[in-house]
Amino acid sequence: MRSPPTDFSLQVADEQTGITAMKIFLDGEFLEKEDAKISVFDHGLLYGDGIFEGIRVYRKCVYRLQEHLERLWHSAKDILLEIPMSPKEMEEAVCESCRQNGIVDGYIRLLVTRGRGDLGLSPDSCPSPSVIIIADTISLYPEDHYTDGLSIVTVPTRRSGPAALNPAIKSLNYLNNILAKMEAAQSGALEAIMLNDQGYVAECTGDNIFIVHKGRMYTPDVSNGALRGITRGAVIELAESEGIPVKECNLTRHEIWNADECFLTGTAAELIPVVKLDGRVIGPGKPGEVTKKLHAAFHEEVSTRGVLL
Ligand code: PMP
């Protein structure tokens, strides 16, 4: 078996920089990292009952924060979770977390858990959801992933369908994706395509997927089991403003193998080219012009689209 690759996406920054002091927002208070603790009876831990967002900060701009908060509130509605603060208060708490930690470029993990209850499944025993905000620095994927592109695989674990755990909910229950990520690692790949029950491409374990074919872009419709990624939405907007038509549709591996270009989008990865899927080389086997153009356009907007600290 090949040795599993390192997951570079979100290494904890303090291991690399030696910075240990960190203030965590927990239920209205800013606590030192060591003191920020939740109960072992929190249903977020016992059952993965909760929701989250991963958000980037670029040069003191919290990138598309409103869209992340909107998605958080949508996820909450789906799971009948009442977030114990208003969107405005949440925006302020997110920004204050960044300020308290001196974040200029970084990554924010925002969680709302069901809160402490008893050992039963029912959330009726959990009167107070918990809000946690961690504002940290981020170590980026190595540069060669962007210059050379990724080789990815399709894994056996399927994306859960909207009739089971709807993938549109960014829930704390990521076991489905974790299994797929482990299967990718067993094949020596950093990312993997997850198909849905019908065999259509849904998305990757932590990223959305796009292809470029004959000057047009295609991405799986969210009804195929994709998260409505914030980066996905940004890239669709950027492509349209560059005059590149984008279609959300059903895709099979056939379309990906035969595409001119392929790339993934996500908050941590941004836009990352894919040059091989399941041993088939995509296009000329190197990052394509459309991918490069959109990544450049994405970088132009990141410090201007969002809430300034
Ligand atoms: N799909 C999944 C399953 C994800 O967890 C994520 C976020 N890491 C994405 C797609 C990309 O979404 P976004 O651009 O909002 O980060």
Boltz pocket constraint, residues with backbone or C-beta under 6 A from the ligand:
constraints:
  - pocket:
      binder: B
      contacts: [[A, 54], [A, 177], [A, 203], [A, 204], [A, 205], [A, 206], [A, 207], [A, 208], [A, 226], [A, 227], [A, 228], [A, 229], [A, 230], [A, 231], [A, 232], [A, 265], [A, 266], [A, 267], [A, 268]]
      max_distance: 6.0
